Amino acid sequence: MDCLGSALGSFLAEAGRGICRSTYTRAIYTIRFKSNIKALNKALNGLVDVQNKVEKDLKTLEIKGKSLNVQLRRWLRERILGPSITDQTIASEMLVKVLSCLMSDDVQKVGIWGIGGVGKTTLVRELNNKLWKEADTQPFGMVIWVTVSKEFDSGRVQKQIAERLDMEIRLGESEERLARRIYGKLEKVSSFLLILDDVWKSIDLDKLGIPQTDGHKDRKIVLTSRYLEVCQSIKTDIDFRVNYLCEEEAWEMFCKNAGEVTRLDRVRPIAKEVSRECGGLPLAIVTVGMAMRGKKKVNLWKHALEELKCSVPYVKSIEEKVYQPLKWSYNLLEPKMKSCFLFCALFPEDYSIEVSELVRYWIAEGFIDETQNYSYLMNQGITLVENLKDSCLLEEGSHGDTVKMHDVVRDFAIWVMSSSQDDSHSLVMSGIGLCEFPHEKFVPSIRRVSLMNNKLKRLSNQVVECVELSTLLLQGNFHLKELPEGFLISFPALRILNLSGTCIRSLPNSLNKLHELRSLILRDCYYLEEVPSLEGLAKIQILDLCATRIRETPRGLETLNSLRLLDLSRTHHLESIPAGIIGQLSSLEVLDMTLSHFHWGVQGQTQEGQATLEEIARLQRLSVLSIRVVCVPPLSPDYNSWIERLKKFQLFIGPTANSLPSRHDKRRVTISSLNVSEAFIGWLLENTTSLVMNHCWGLNEMLENLVIDSTSSFNLLRSLTVEGFGGSIRPAGGCVAQLDLLPNLEELHLRRVNLGTIRELVGHLGLRFETLKHLEISRCSQLKCLLSFGNFICFLPNLQEIHVSFCERLQELFDYFPGEVPTSASVVPALRVIKLRNLPRLRRLCSQEESWGCLEHVEVISCNLLRNLPISANDALGVKEVRGETHWWNNLTWDDNTTRETLQPRFIAADGNIPTGSLGMSCYQSSNTIEEAFPISSLPESQAEELL
């Protein structure tokens, strides 16, 4: 470890040359084939064990009388994903000791400390998950996991605790008030364990709202820290130091990360020495092991060992011993990958970075080739992100499409940037509660500055000129109200300027002198009304004005010939886009105006001097578009050609057009509150994946035009939504399509539509529903039968989900045309989910002979006349859940007792009452209602509604 260092030059150039190349990846896949097969078999066996464990837990809950729905949801939320220590003897023994202490009445607080990257978080994660697995026997009524982080933020910690307690987070609530609510909540919990991970300094638990543990045997706290002093400052009763791995366990971990190559006789001895150089530090073992994964050439291993042994440490401190293996792995990256990696450290500790945002930064910095189109660059950036994750230098963020850095890795990256005098020299002071602008930190050699997520109120009018500064991140300084005129002049080479989430009302004219600027991000500057002329920003590629108060587009916008992305979404005050502005943006690839106040018109139907759709048609490079349009555009060759060019679009047509996202939004058209009787939308449907019709009139005439004028099907359309149409859907003259106009339809949503049966719509449009997967019907007051089978439709082969609610006249879901003979074969052979709510006249779902063999989830609420479910004794084994009121369940009739006996443990009472005829013991014997077993008042509103 002491010899780890920086002299890796020539070896790194050779060893790391192909780390991100696809040919290397394909070779590795070939090498790993056998080990992958073994791993797969092992994983399958593990899944069987998990299945058995879940079944056992469910049985236990039934005996205890707990609500499965609520309890399981809580368990799932409390599990923390990550690596296990099951194969680490020393760590496993320490876990046993920690558990033993927690069971002792004499211990209330346990400290776990050790160097960064040694495995403290992994240890307490294993503790958390062990308690999760043993929920039926362990003593704690609640386990609360909190990540504290280096830059302690009491509000963020409180929110994590509140979320674990299912407490509502109230906007603008003070920390003192939230602390009182947390205290009150925990006082009511019989027993709890609070796990505080990554604590860097003493914490006042009282200010967080944590009740005193002294004198309360059932209240315990476990914390992890790099420093024993921090543990002792919180008055721990016992402290455990997590030491390095022994040589045997370190070697085993190294082999797991380096792969099968370590088993080769010619490689194994050298690989063992490389493993020893990692000093038993798990983080170092993982990073070096991954870097050497699949490398078969002995000379590469020898060279790696020589470089690791001969390197001179930068400083003798123990922290920098950790950095040597990280630096070794870092040096394997190609130059652009290094820059991409270091950029990630500009964000605060434990910050989940949106991948799309990160890639846009990389593009603006020039880390990714700017000559390709925007879509290609985004895909290239995502590939780089995945490569960094594969190198263990990035990890998954807290939610989808985000990444973050391990805090030790981030510390290393900041160390590299702060000590470097090359183009990576950076100042990182993000998320540390900074109130005063750090004048003294700005030096001429600095390249990037991150002061984001602080409490800055003002900036300096004069700063040391930083002629190389390319990135300045100031977002998240909510108290910042002004940008001084002289401030920006000091940064003539600036490429990225982010002021998002500040309270600035205007920008200085000096902005126009940033001739190298590539990305100007002003998102969520809710008070920003004035933007100076942008005429001097000839190289700008990204302009984000989302959620600002601008009333018209900035002056000089039409001169930005390099602009690729223009975000005007949520500009609720935008009233004017002068004609001729947008049409001159010859490089524009993305135009996002989702939820903007401005509506685009068509030539001859809009106010003189305002922009029209004809301008958008002239944008040859445009690939992504989201706008609001005054009316349905008429069919024209120009419109048709630009719609075809777009890879993704959302057109919101009409004065109130908005709709919720769905699975098929890649090319969506929403038409709302318009008379569409004379509209022809066929040319739109030819290029659309999702069509939404909200509260339109003249729908019948429009359908008639569609049927008469269409000579072919609309093959792209996957989703159709019709909402708020009071008339019967029956085109004048009874026109019927001669072919299925929507042959690839997967989703159909009908809400507040006057239909007696879907058959009316089916017949007119020639629908066969051969690809339909999701069917949702709501508040169709005239609907009596969902669908009659016969003629063109004999069954729905791919239907997976049915949701029907608030149709007061509905009597049956499926019936048959006269003369059609029902069979025992299911008309919905792929149906997995059926949810029925508030259908007071519903008596049956299908013919008596049918059984729906793929059903997994059944929900029936307020459908009191329904007496049968199409489930046989054999098919009942596949059902995971039946949910409904107890009186409905008790009144169901069955062909045999076996079916009921099989489904009984899977029944969840929506009203919390005890179902009669339970097998031996009821799921709710210990309480009469869910409210008693788990008070609904303690749940967030969304979950409480779900239970009722």
N, C-alpha and C positions, 0 to 999 in steps of 0.2 A: 504493500500500500504506500509506504513512504517514497517509493521510487516512481510512482506513477507521475506522468508529466506531459510535457508539451512537444517533445521532439519527434513527432510522428510523420513528418513530411512525406518522404518518398514512399514509405510503406502504405500510408493512407491513400496516396494517389492511386496506387495499384489495387490495394485491397478493397477500396470503396468505390472503384470506378463504376461498377455496374449495379450498385445497390438498388437503384430505382428503375432498372430496365426490365421490360417485359420478358426478354429472353431468359434472364436470370431467374425470374419468377417461375417460368414454365419448367426450367430445369429443376428447381427446388421442388416443385409439385411432383415431378417424377421420382426424385430421391425419397420424398416423404411418403410414397404411396403405401408401403407396407405398414409404417408406423401409424398412418392415418386409419388404415383398416382396423388395427388393434385398438386405436383410440375410439373408433366408432363403436366397436363391440363393447368396450368398457363403458362408453357413454350410454349405450342401450341398456346394459345391465343396471347402470345407475338410475336410469329412468324407471325401470321396473321397481327398484327399491323406493324411489320417490312415490310411485303409485301406491305401493303397499303402505307407506308411511301416511299418505293423505287419507287412505281408506281407514286406517287405524285411528287417526285423529278425528275423522268424521264420526266414527262409532263412539269415541270417547265423549265428544261434544253432545251426541244424542243422549248418552247416559247422564251427563251433567245437566242437560236441559238448557244448553246455550243456543242462542240464535246463530245458525251457521253462516248466514249471509253477512251479518255484522262482524262476527268474530273472524271469519276468514278474510274479510276485507282488511281488518286491522292487522292480522298476521302478515298478509302480503305487503302491507305498507311498511312494516317494521323490519323486514329483511333487507340487509345491505349486501349487494353483490360485490364479489371480489375474490382474489385467490385464497386458498385454504392453507392451513398449517398442519393438516392431518399427517403429512409425511415428515414433519420436523419434530424430532423427539424433544429437544430442549424447549421449544415454544409450546408444545403440547403439555409438557410438564408444568410450565409456568401458567398456562390456562387453567389447569387443575388447581393450582395453588390460589389463583385469583378467585375462582369459583368457591373454593373452600372458605376463603376470607369473607366473601359476600354472604355465605350461609351462617357466619358467626355473628352472634349478637354483640360482640365487642368491637366490630369493625363497621364503620359507616362510610368512610372515604378511603379509596384505594388509588394510589398514584402509580403510573407506569411511565418510565422515562428512559431515554437513550438517544443516541445520535440520529440525525435525520437519515431516513432510508433504511433503518435497521429492522423495521417491521412492527412498530408500535401500533399503527393503525390496523395492520393485518391481524394482530393479536386481538384487539378489542372488537374488530369486525367479526372474528370467529366467536368471541364471547357473545356478541349480540345475536348471531345466527344460531348458536347452540341453544340459547334461551328461546329463540323463536321456534326451533324444532321441538323443544321440550315444553311447549306452552301449557300442556295439560298437567305437568308435574312441577315445573319451576315455581318459586314462591312469589314472583313479582307480577302484580296485576297489570303493570305497564312498564315497558322499556323505551326510553327516550334517547334517540341518537342526535347529537348536535356536533357539527363541525365548526370550531371556533376560529381558527386561522391566525396568522401572524398579526395582521392588522385588525385588532379586536373591534368589532362593531356590535354594541349591546343590542341595538334594534334588530340586526340580522339574526343574532342568536335567539332573541325572544321570539322572532317569527318562526324559527325552526321548531322551538319548543311548542309554540301555539299550534302549529300544523300537526305535530305529533299528538296533541291533545284534542284534535278535531275542533279547534276554536276558530271562530271567524276573525279574519284580519281586517280591522276597520281602518279605512283610509284616513290619514291625518291623526290617528290616535297617538297620544304621547306615550313614551316609554314607561313613565310612572303608572299610567292608567292600565297599560297592558300588563305590567308587572303585578298589579293588584288582581287582575283577572286570572293570570297564570297561578298566582298564589292560591286564590280561591278554588281553582280547579284541582290543583294538586292536593290541597287539604282534604278534598273529598275522596281522593284515590287511596284505597286501603294500603297499597304498597307500590313503590316504584323504584326503578333503577335509572339514573341519569348518567349517560356516557358522554363526556366532554372530550372530543378528539382534537388534538393539535392546539393545545393551550400554550401561549408564549409568555404570558405574564399573569400576575395575580388578578383574580376575578372576584368582584363583590356579588356573591350569589343572591344576597337579599335584593339588590337592585334589579336582578333578572326576574325576581318573583319566586325563587326557589325556597321552600320552607326549610327551617332548620332540621338537620338530621340528628343532632345530638338528642339522646333520649328517645329517639324513634327507631326501633329496631328494623322496621320495614321500609325505611328510606335510605337508599344507598347511592353513592356517587363514585364513578370511576373516571379518571382523567388521564390523558396522555400528554407528555411534554418532552421537549429535548433537554429540559433542565430540572434537576432535582429540587433546586430552590423554588421553582414555580409550584411543584407539588406540595412542598412544605408550607408555602405561603397560604395555601388553601386548607392547611391543617389536616393533611392526610394521616390516617391511622397506621398505614403500612405502605411502603413503596417498593416496587419491583423494577430493577434495571433490565432492559432488554439488551442482551449482548450480541456480538457477532455470531454467526453460525459456526459450528465446529467444521473441521475440514471435510468430514464425510458428508454432512448435510449440504455444505456449500457446493461440493462436487456434484451431488445429486441434483441440486437446483440448477447448476450450470449446464449439466447434460440436458435437462428438460428444455432449456432455452436455446442451447446450441444445436440440439437435435441429434439424429442418428450418426452424424459424422464423428461424434466423440467415441463411438464404439469401434471405429477403425483402428487396427493395431498400430499403424504408422502415425496416427494422429493422437491417440489416447494419452501417451506420456506427456506430450507437449501441452495438450489441452489441460491436463491436471495442473501443470505449472502456471498456465495462464489463469486458471481458476484460483490458485493460491494468491496470485497477485491482486485479486479483488478483495482480499482481506476479510472474507466472510461477511461482507456487507451485501444484503439481498439486492438493494437497488443497483449496486455496481455489478453484481453477478448477472442480473437480468440484462442490463444494457450491453455489457461486453459479450455475454452469451448470444444475444440476439444478433449482434454485429457479426459474429463468427458463424452464425447458423448456415449449415450447408457447404462451408468452405472445405474442400477435400485436399487441396494442395498443401503438402507439408511445409513448403517454403513460406506460405502465407502465415501459418501458425508460428513458425520459428521467428519470422520477422516481427509478428505481433508481440511475441514474448520478449524479444530483444528490445523493442521500443518501450514496452511497459517497464522493463527492468532498468533501462538506462535513462529514462526520463527524469529530469530534475524537478522536484516539487517547487511550485511558485512560492508558497509560504508554508511554514511548518505546522500550522494549526490543523487540528483534527478535521474541521469542516472542509478544508481544501484537499484533504486526503480523499474525501468523498468525491470531489470534483474531478480527480484525475481519471477514473474510469469513464465518467460522463464526458470529459473532454476528449478522451480517446474515441468514444462512440460518435461524438459530435464531429470530430475531424474526418470521419469516414464519409460524411455527407458531402455532396457536391456543393460548390460555392453558393448557388442560388438556393439550395435546400437549407444551407446554414442561415442565410438571410431570412428565409421564411420562418425557420425555427425561432430565431432570436426575436423576430417581430412579435411572436405570441407572448413573450414575457412583458410586453408593454401594458398588458391588461392586469387588473388587480389579482391578488392571490385568490385562488379558488373560483375565479370568474369563468363562467361558461361562455365561450365565444361562438357567436353564430358563424358557421362555416362560410356562408355566402358573404358575410361582411368581411371576414378575414381574407378571402380570396380577392375581393375587390380592393382591399388595401395592397395586397401583393401585386395586383395588376398596376395600380397607380404608382407603386414604388419602382416598377420595371423589373420585378423579380421574374415575371412571366412575360413571354414574348407578346408585345402589344400589337403585332401585325395581324394576328388571327382574329376571327369574329368573336363576339362576346360569349356566345354559347360554348365555343371551343375552349376559350380561356377559362371559363368557370369549370368545365369538366377537367381541364388540366390541373387547375388549382385543387379540386377535390381529390384528384389522384395524389398530389403532393401531400395533402392532409393525411390520407390513408398510409402513405409511406412513412410519415413521421409517427403515426400511431403504431405501425408495425415495428418501428425502431424503439418503441417504448419512450419516446420523447414527448408524445402527446397522448392523452387518454380521452375516453368518452366524457362529454359534459353531462350536466344534470338533466337535460332534456334532449329530444331528438334534434339532429342536425347541429349539434354544438360539440366543441372540444374544450379541454382545459389542460393545464400543466400541473403535474405533481409539484408541490411546493419546493421540494429539494431541487428538482429539475429547473424550476423557475429561478430559484436563487442562483443556481449555476449559470443560467443564461444571463441574468442581470450582472453577475460577476464578470462574465466574458465581455459584456457590452461596456461596463463601467471602467474596466481595466484596459480596454482596447483603444488604440489611437488611430485605427483604420476606419473604414466606412461603417462600422457597427457601433461606434462610440455613442452611447445613449444615456439619457437621464430618465430614470423610472421612479416616479413618486405617486403612483396611482393608488387610489382607495385607501389613503392613510390619514384622512381627516385634515388635510392641509388647509390652513386658513389664510396664510400669507404667501404671496408670490415669491418663489425662491430666486431672487436676483443673482445671488452669489454662485448658484449652480450652473448658470449659463456661461459656457466658454466657447470660443470661436470654433473649436474642433468638433463640437457636438453635432450629431447627425439626426437623432430622433429624441423627442421629448414626449413623455406621457404624464400628464397631471390630471387625468380623468378621474371622475367620481370622488371629488374632494369638496371642500367648502370655500373655495376662493370667491371673494366678493369683488375684487378689482385686479386689473393687470397693470403692469408698468407701461408708461408712455415711452420709455426709453430702455432698451435692453442692449447688452453687448451684441454687436453684429455677429450673427452666426451664419456665415455665407454658405455653409454646407448643410444646414438644417433642412431635412426633407419631409419630416412628419411631425405634426404638432397636434396632440390629442388633448382636448380640453372639455370633452363631453361630460355630462353628469355633474357639472358645477352649477347647481340650480340657482345659487345666489348671485351668480355673475350676471350683471345687467348691462355692461358696457364694454366695448372693445375700443381702446384708445386709438386715435388716428396714427400715432407714431409707432405703435406696437408691432404691426406687421412689416414695417419697413426694414426691420432688423433681419428678416428672413427671406431674402430675395430668391432663394432656390427652393422654397417650400413646394412640395408636391401634394401633400395631404393636410387638410385643415378640417378638424371635426369640432364643431361647437354645439352639437346636439344636446338637448335637454338643459340649455341655459336660458336665462331670462332676458337676453339681449333684445332690444327693440329695433335696432338698426345696425348696419355695418359701415365701417369707415370707407372713404373713397380710396384709401391706400390699398384696399383689397385688389383694385384694378391693376396694381403694379406687380402682382404675383404672377409673372409671365410663365413660370414653370408649373403652376398649379394643375394637378390632374384630377383631384377629388375635393369637392367642397360639400361638406355634410352639415346641414342645418336642421336635421330632423327633430321634431318635437320642440322647436323653439316657438312656443305657443304665442309669444308676444311680438315676434318679429314681423314688422309691417313693411319695412323699407329695405330694399337691397339696391346698392349702387349699381352703376353701369358695369356690365361684365365684359365690355368690349375688349379689354386687354388680356383676357384669359383665353388666349388662342389655343392652348394645349389641353384645356380641361376636358375630361372624359366623363366624369360622374358629377351630376348636380342634384343634390337631394334637398328638396324644399318641403318634404312631407310634414303635414300638421303645423304649418306656419300660418300667419294671418295675412299673407300677401293678397292684394285685391286684383293685381294684374301681373303678368309675367315681367321679369326684370328687363330693363333697357339693355340693349346690346346682345340679347339672347340669340338673335338671328345670325350673329357673327361667329358663333361657336361651332366651327366646322369640324372640330374633333370630338364633339360631345357624343357619347355613346349611350348614356343612361340619364334620363330625366324623370325624376320622381316628384310628381305633384299630387300624390295621394293625400287624402284627408285635408285638402286645402279648402276648408268650408267657406272661406270668404272670397275665393277666386271668382271674379265676375267677368273678366275680360281677357281674351287672348287675341290681340290684333291680327288681322289677316296678313298672311305672308311671313309670319315669324317661324312657326313650326316647320313649314315646308322647306325652309332653307337649311335645316339641320341635316345635311347630307350624310353624316356618319351615324345618325341616331339609330340604335338597335332596340332600345327598350324605352317605352313611354308608359308610365304608370300614373293614371289619374283616378284610381279607385276611390270612391266616396268624395270626389271633388265636387264643388258646387257648380263648376262650369259644365255646360252641356254643349256638345258639338252638334252643329246643324248641317244641312245639305245646301248646296248652292241654290239660291233663289228662295229659300225658306228660312233664312236667318237674318239677323240684324246686319245692316250694311257695315262693312269694316271689321266684322268678326270672322274668326277662323272657321273653316268648313272642312268636312271630311275629304274634300278633293285634295287638300294639302297633305293629309296623311297618305293618300294614295300615291303621292309623288315620292314618298320616302322608300327608296329602293332597298335599303339595308335593314329596315324595321322588321323585327322578328317576334317581339313581345309587346302586346298592347292591351291596356285596360282603360276604357273611357265610358262616359255617359253620353248618350245620343238623344236628340230631341224626338226623332220619329224613325220609323223603319225606313232605312235607306232604299231607294228604288233600285231595281235591277239595272246594272250598267256594266259594260266590259271593264271599266276602270276599277270599280268597287270589287268585282269578282276576282280580278287579278291580284289585288293587294291582300284580300282575305286569304287567298290560296297561299301567298308567300309567308304568312305569319305561322310561326311554330306554336305560339300560344296567344290566346286573346280572350278578353271578357268584354262584351258589349252590353251595357246597361241602357236599354232603350225605353224612353218614357220619363215623365217628370219625377216619378218616385221609385224608379227601378233600383232595387237592391235585393240580394238573396244570400242565404247562408252558403258556405262552401260545401261542396260534395266531392265524391270520389272521381268525378269525370269533368273537372273544371278546366282541363287543358285548353278547350276551345268552347267557351260558354256564351250563350246569348240569353239575356233576361229581358222580357218585354212586360212592362207594367203600366196599368191605368191608361190604356190607349184604345181607340177605336181601330180595330185591325181588319174591319170588313173589306177594305180594298187593298190590304197589304198582301204582297206576295213574298213569302219568306223562303221559298224553295232554294234560291241561290245561296241563302245563309245556311240552310240545313245541310247543303252539300258539303259544307266545311266545318260543321259544328258537332261537338261531342255531347253537349248538354244544352237543352232548351227549357227555359222557365217562362211560363205565362201567368202573370199575376194580375187579377182584377181587370182583365181586358173585356171589352164587349165587341160584338161583331165576329165572335170566334167561329160560328158556323159558316159564315160567308168565307172567312179565311181558309177554313178546312176544305170548303167546296173548291176554291181556287187551287188549293194545293193538290187535291185529287185530280181535277181536270187537267191541270197544266203539267203534272209530273209524269215523265216518261220512264223514269227509273227510280230505284230505291235510294234512300238516304243512308248509305252504309256506315257513315262515321258516327251517327247519333247513338249514344249509349244511355242517356238519361233524359226523361221527359217529366216535367212537373207542370200541372195545371192547377191553379188555385184561385178561388173567388170568382167562379162563373155560375151565375144563377140560372141561366137557361139550360135547356137540354142540348147535349152535344149531338146534333143531328143536322148535317149540312142540308141546305135547301135543295129540293129536287131529289133527295134520297141518293145522291151520288155515292158509289161504292168503288173503292180502289180495286184494280184488277190484279195487283200484286202487293206483297207485304212492303209497305213504304218504310218500315223501320225494322229491317231483318236482324239487326244486331243490338236491339234495345235490351239493356240489362237492368235498368231501374225505372219504375213508374210510380210517380207520386201524384195522387189526386186528393185535393183538399177543398172542401166547400164547393163541390161540383154537383150539379143537378143530374144525376144518373140513376136509372133504375137498375142497371147492370153494366159492367164494364163491356159487355158484349156490344153495346151501342157504339162505343169508340172503336172496338176491335173490328166490327164489320165495315165501318166507313173507311178506316185506314188500312184495311187488309191485314191487320196484325195477326201473327201466328204465335208470338211469345216463345219462340224456340230457344232464345238465349236469355230470357228474363230471369234475373237472380233475386231482385229485391222488389217487393210490392207493398206500397204504403197507401192506405185509404183512410181519410179522416174527415169527419163532419159532413158526410154526403147524406143529407137527410132523406132523400128519395130512394136510396139504394136498398133493394130487397134481397138480391142475390149477387154475390161477387162475380161469378162467372159460370156460364152454362157450357158444358162440354158437348162436342158433336160437330159435324161438318168439318171445318178447317182445324179446330183445336180439339184434340183428343186427350192431351195431358200437357203438363208444364215440366219438361224434362230437367231444367236447370234451376228452377225456383228454389232458393235457399232460405229466404226470410219473408214472412207475411206480418204486417203490422196493420191492424184495423181498429179504429177507435171512434166513439161518438157518432155512430150511424144508427139512429134510434129505430129505423124500420127494417134493418137487416135481419133476415130470418135464417139464411143459410149461406155458407161460403160457396160451395160448389154443388151444382145439380147437373142434369143431363137433358138434352133436347128430347122431345117426344120420339119414341122409337129407339133411342139409344139405350143399351142394356149395360148397367154398371157391372164392373168386374171387380175381383178382389185385388187386382193390380192397382198400385197407388197412382193417383193422378199427379202427385207431387213427389216423385221418388227421391229427390235430393233435398227436400225441406228439412232444415235444421232448427229453425227458430220460428215460433208463432206467438205473437203478442196480441191479445184481444182485450179491449177496454171499453166499458160503458156501451154495451150492445144489449139492451133490455129484451129484445125479441128474438135474439139468436137461439135457435133450437138445435141445429146440427151443423157439422163441418163438412161432411161428405156422406157417401153411401155407407150403410151399416157394415158392408162386407170389407171395406178398405182398412188397411193398416199402414201408417206412415212410418216406414222403417228407419229413417235417418234422423228422426226428431231427437234433439238434445235439450232444448230449452222451451218450456211451455209457460206462458203467463196468461191467466184468465182473471180479469177483475171486473166486477159488476156485470156479469153475463149469467144471471141466475137461472135462466131456462135451459142452458146448455147442460146436458146430462151424460154425454158420452165423449170420450176421447178416442181417436183412431189409433190406438196403441195395443198391440198384441203382447202376449206374455214374453215372447222371444225379443220383440223390439223394445220392450220396457228396459232391458238391460243396458241399452245405449243412451237412455234418457239421463241427463245430468241434474235437471232441476224442473220441478213443476211448482209454479207459484200462483196463489189465489187465496180467496177468502175461505175460512174453515168451513162455513156452512155449505159453500159450493162443493168443496171437496167431499164432505160427508154425504152429500146427496148424489154423487156420481154413481152410475151403474156400470158394472163390469161384466165381461163375458166369463171371466173366471177369477177366483180369488188370488191366483198366482200373480196376475198383473198388478193388482192393488198392493199386494204384499211387497212386490219388487219396488214399486214407486213410492211406497209410504215413507221410507227414510229420505227420499229425495224431495218430498213435499215441503215447501216453505210457506207458512201461513202469513199472508199479507196483513191480516188483522191481529196476529199474535196469539190467537186462541188455540186451544189444544184440539187437534183433530181426533175424532172418535175412531175406535178400531185400530189404534196404533199397535205396533208389534212390540209387546213387552213393555217398553218404556217410551214415553213421548219425548220429542225433541224439546219440549217446553215444560217438563214436569216441575222444574224448580221455580217457575214464575208463570203467572197467568197471561201476561202480555209481554211483548218485546219492550214496551216502555218500562216495565219493571226489571227485565233482564238487562237492558241497556238503554237508559233513558234517552228518548228521541230529542229531548230538549238540549242534550249535550252534543248533538250532532250538528254539523253545518246544515244550512237550509236545504242545499241540493240533495244531501244524503237523507235528510229527514223526509223530504218529499218522496224519495225513492222507496222508503219503507211504508208509506201510508197508502 
